[in-house]
């Protein structure tokens, strides 16, 4: 596919938040510099790093690299990404975390999917060091080779109980990002990415490139997921409620997605032996079989919940 000017005319701004990722950030930035479809610019946002990561980026000395320094670190990198988006001079923003990496043809694969009505493109991604590839085979069959509506993406999300979009695999047109608003920052340490992806696919048509050209590394330092606690409903639940009220997206699909995402938080909390907030139960769709499984799991956490109040 191509837009009216051809895919070769797309200017990609790559946004990379950076907070104490010194052992990994050069790998990430070099993978952008080595793209066969060159990035227009690379914005690295230093979120008050206390290591030598920012200096390592400066040492690369490529004119396409711009550094932005923030004076208040934001959990999850959401505020840093917002700063990068606000400073972008390209037509599209592609996201990459400072401890992840792209294959050399990542931007080329995205550019090939861009058309006049497409506001978001995402690729397959690979989890390292295990080598597991996502989206799943079931999702691949549902997403490949066609323009995607919000309902298409949500249906694939539900089919494998996993969001088919990963941060380092997503690119969005700048005017779409302006329309949907920034990543949510306040009170969020995890889940803001999926909230943003849902808002984007609800606002525009999307395309999927199945090759796993984005690499997500789980054996890295300073990972937010290692310390995050789920004490509030995931940010995506508010977005789902708004989409139910304001759009024509199938409310049944949205309701299923809301229960699924709350259920994931319940299981995560129990796995970490953390109390499950009772408000999580109130948000579930009573009647869906999966909800009863989540409720049974949450009930097991009640002793932890009351003990935490003591």
C-alpha positions in Angstrom: 0.0 0.0 0.0 1.0 3.6 -0.3 -0.4 7.0 0.5 -1.1 9.6 -2.2 2.5 10.6 -2.3 4.0 7.1 -2.0 5.4 5.4 1.0 8.9 6.8 0.3 7.6 10.2 1.3 6.6 9.3 4.9 8.7 11.0 7.5 9.0 9.0 10.7 9.8 10.6 14.1 11.0 7.9 16.4 10.3 8.5 20.1 12.4 6.8 22.7 11.9 7.5 26.5 15.0 6.9 28.5 15.4 6.4 32.3 18.4 4.5 33.6 18.7 2.1 30.6 22.5 2.7 30.1 23.2 -1.0 29.4 20.7 -1.1 26.5 20.0 2.3 25.0 22.8 2.2 22.4 21.4 -1.1 21.0 18.0 0.6 20.7 19.2 3.8 19.0 21.6 2.0 16.7 18.8 -0.2 15.5 17.0 2.9 14.4 20.1 4.4 12.8 20.5 1.2 10.7 17.0 1.2 9.3 16.8 0.5 5.5 14.0 3.1 5.4 15.7 6.0 7.3 14.0 7.7 10.2 13.5 11.4 9.7 14.4 12.1 13.3 15.0 10.3 16.6 13.9 12.0 19.8 15.3 10.6 23.0 13.7 11.9 26.1 15.9 11.7 29.2 13.6 11.1 32.1 16.1 12.2 34.8 18.4 9.3 34.3 21.1 8.9 36.9 23.4 6.6 34.8 25.4 7.3 31.7 22.6 6.4 29.2 22.1 10.0 28.0 25.8 10.5 27.4 26.0 7.3 25.4 23.3 8.6 23.1 25.1 11.9 22.7 28.3 10.0 21.8 26.5 8.5 18.8 26.7 12.0 17.3 24.1 11.5 14.5 22.4 14.8 13.4 19.0 13.1 13.4 19.1 12.5 17.1 17.5 15.1 19.4 17.7 14.9 23.1 15.0 16.3 25.4 15.6 16.5 29.2 12.8 16.3 31.6 13.1 17.4 35.3 10.5 15.1 36.7 10.6 11.4 35.9 7.2 9.9 34.9 6.3 6.3 35.7 6.1 4.0 32.6 7.6 6.6 30.3 4.2 8.0 29.4 5.0 11.7 30.1 8.3 11.2 28.2 6.5 9.9 25.2 4.1 12.8 25.3 7.0 15.2 25.3 8.5 13.4 22.3 5.2 13.5 20.4 4.8 17.2 21.1 8.3 17.9 19.7 7.8 15.7 16.6 8.5 17.3 13.2 7.7 14.2 11.2 4.4 12.9 9.7 4.3 9.7 11.7 5.5 8.8 15.2 7.0 5.3 15.7 7.6 4.2 19.3 10.5 2.3 20.7 11.6 1.7 24.3 15.2 2.3 25.3 15.8 -1.4 26.1 14.2 -2.8 23.0 15.3 -3.1 19.3 14.1 -3.1 15.7 15.1 -5.3 12.8 16.6 -3.3 10.0 13.5 -3.3 7.9 11.0 -2.3 10.6 10.2 1.2 9.3 10.2 -0.2 5.7 7.5 -2.7 6.6 5.4 0.0 8.3 5.8 2.4 5.4 4.6 -0.3 3.0 1.3 -0.6 4.8 0.5 3.2 4.9 -2.4 4.4 2.7 -4.6 7.5 2.6 -7.1 6.2 5.1 -4.7 4.5 7.4 -3.7 6.3 10.7 -2.0 3.4 12.5 0.3 0.5 11.6 1.6 -2.2 13.8 3.9 -5.1 13.2 4.5 -8.5 14.7 6.9 -8.6 17.6 9.2 -11.1 19.2 9.8 -11.6 22.9 13.5 -12.1 23.8 15.4 -14.1 24.9 12.7 -16.8 24.5 12.0 -16.0 20.8 8.2 -16.2 21.2 6.4 -14.4 18.4 3.2 -12.3 18.7 0.5 -11.8 17.7 -0.7 -15.4 18.0 -1.5 -17.5 14.9 -5.2 -17.0 15.7 -4.7 -13.2 15.7 -2.6 -13.3 12.5 -5.4 -14.9 10.6 -7.8 -12.2 11.9 -5.5 -9.2 11.2 -3.4 -9.7 8.1 -4.0 -8.3 4.6 -6.8 -5.8 5.2 -7.8 -2.5 6.6 -8.8 -2.9 10.3 -11.6 -1.3 12.2 -11.6 -1.0 16.0 -13.9 -4.0 16.1 -11.5 -6.1 14.1 -8.6 -5.3 16.5 -10.8 -5.8 19.6 -12.0 -9.2 18.3 -8.4 -10.3 17.8 -7.5 -9.0 21.2 -10.3 -11.1 22.8 -9.5 -14.2 20.7 -6.1 -14.8 22.3 -6.7 -12.8 25.5 -3.7 -10.6 24.6 -3.4 -7.2 23.0 -2.1 -7.7 19.5 -0.2 -4.3 19.6 3.1 -3.8 21.4 4.7 -0.4 22.1 7.8 -1.0 20.0 5.7 -2.3 17.1 3.3 0.6 16.8 3.4 3.8 14.6 0.7 6.4 14.3 0.1 9.4 12.1 0.7 12.7 13.9 -2.8 14.1 13.3 -4.4 11.0 14.7 -2.2 11.3 17.9 -3.3 15.0 18.2 -7.0 13.9 17.9 -6.9 11.1 20.5 -4.8 13.1 23.0 -1.7 12.1 25.0 -0.8 9.0 26.9 -2.4 9.2 30.3 0.2 10.2 32.9 -1.3 10.7 36.4 -1.6 7.7 38.7 -0.6 5.2 36.1 2.5 2.9 36.2 1.3 0.2 33.7 -1.4 -0.2 31.1 -1.3 3.3 29.6 0.0 1.8 26.4 -3.0 -0.4 25.7 -5.3 2.5 26.7 -3.6 4.6 24.0 -3.7 1.8 21.3 -7.5 1.4 21.9 -8.1 5.1 21.5 -6.1 5.1 18.3 -7.8 2.2 16.6 -11.1 3.7 17.7 -10.2 6.9 15.8 -8.8 5.6 12.6 -8.3 2.6 10.3 -5.3 0.5 11.0 -3.1 -2.0 9.2 -1.0 -4.9 10.4 2.4 -6.1 9.1 2.9 -9.7 10.3 6.7 -10.0 10.2 8.1 -9.7 13.8 10.4 -6.7 13.2 10.1 -5.4 16.7 12.1 -7.1 19.5 11.0 -6.9 23.2 13.7 -7.8 25.7 12.6 -9.1 29.1 16.0 -9.6 30.6 16.8 -5.8 31.0 17.4 -3.5 33.9 15.0 -1.1 35.7 11.8 -2.6 34.3 8.6 -1.0 35.5 6.7 -4.3 35.5 9.0 -5.7 38.2 7.8 -3.1 40.8 4.3 -2.0 39.7 1.3 -2.7 41.9 -2.2 -2.8 40.6 -4.2 -0.8 43.1 -6.4 1.0 40.6 -8.5 -0.1 37.7 -6.5 -0.2 34.5 -6.7 3.1 32.6 -8.3 1.4 29.6 -11.6 0.8 31.6 -12.4 4.6 31.5 -11.7 4.7 27.8 -14.0 1.7 27.2 -16.8 3.3 29.2 -16.4 6.5 27.0 -16.4 4.5 23.8 -19.5 2.7 24.9 -21.3 6.0 25.4 -19.9 8.0 22.5 -19.3 5.6 19.6 -21.0 2.8 17.5 -18.4 0.2 18.4 -20.1 -3.0 19.4 -20.8 -2.6 23.2 -20.7 -6.4 23.7 -17.1 -6.5 22.4 -16.1 -3.5 24.5 -17.7 -5.1 27.6 -15.9 -8.3 27.1 -12.6 -6.4 26.7 -13.2 -4.5 29.9 -13.8 -7.6 31.9 -10.8 -9.3 30.3 -8.4 -6.5 31.2 -9.7 -6.2 34.8 -9.3 -10.0 35.0 -5.7 -9.8 33.9 -5.0 -7.3 36.7 -6.7 -9.6 39.2 -4.5 -12.6 38.2 -1.4 -10.4 38.2 -2.1 -9.2 41.7 -2.7 -12.7 43.0 0.5 -13.9 41.4 2.4 -11.2 43.3 0.4 -12.0 46.5 -1.0 -8.5 46.4 -4.6 -7.7 47.7 -7.2 -7.3 44.9 -9.1 -4.0 45.3 -12.8 -4.7 45.8 -13.6 -2.1 43.1 -12.2 -4.5 40.5 -15.1 -6.9 41.2 -17.7 -4.2 40.8 -16.3 -3.4 37.3 -16.7 -6.9 35.9 -19.6 -7.9 33.6 -21.6 -10.3 35.9 -22.8 -13.0 33.6 -19.8 -13.6 31.4 -18.4 -17.1 32.2 -14.8 -15.6 32.3 -16.0 -13.1 35.0 -16.9 -15.9 37.4 -13.4 -17.3 37.1 -12.0 -13.8 37.9 -14.4 -13.5 40.8 -13.4 -16.8 42.2 -9.7 -15.8 42.0 -10.4 -12.5 43.6 -12.3 -14.1 46.5 -9.1 -16.0 47.3 -7.4 -12.6 47.9 -9.9 -11.4 50.5 -7.7 -12.5 53.5 -4.8 -10.4 52.0 -7.2 -7.5 51.4 -8.4 -7.4 55.0 -5.0 -8.1 56.4 -3.7 -5.1 54.5 -6.3 -2.9 56.2 -5.2 -3.9 59.6 
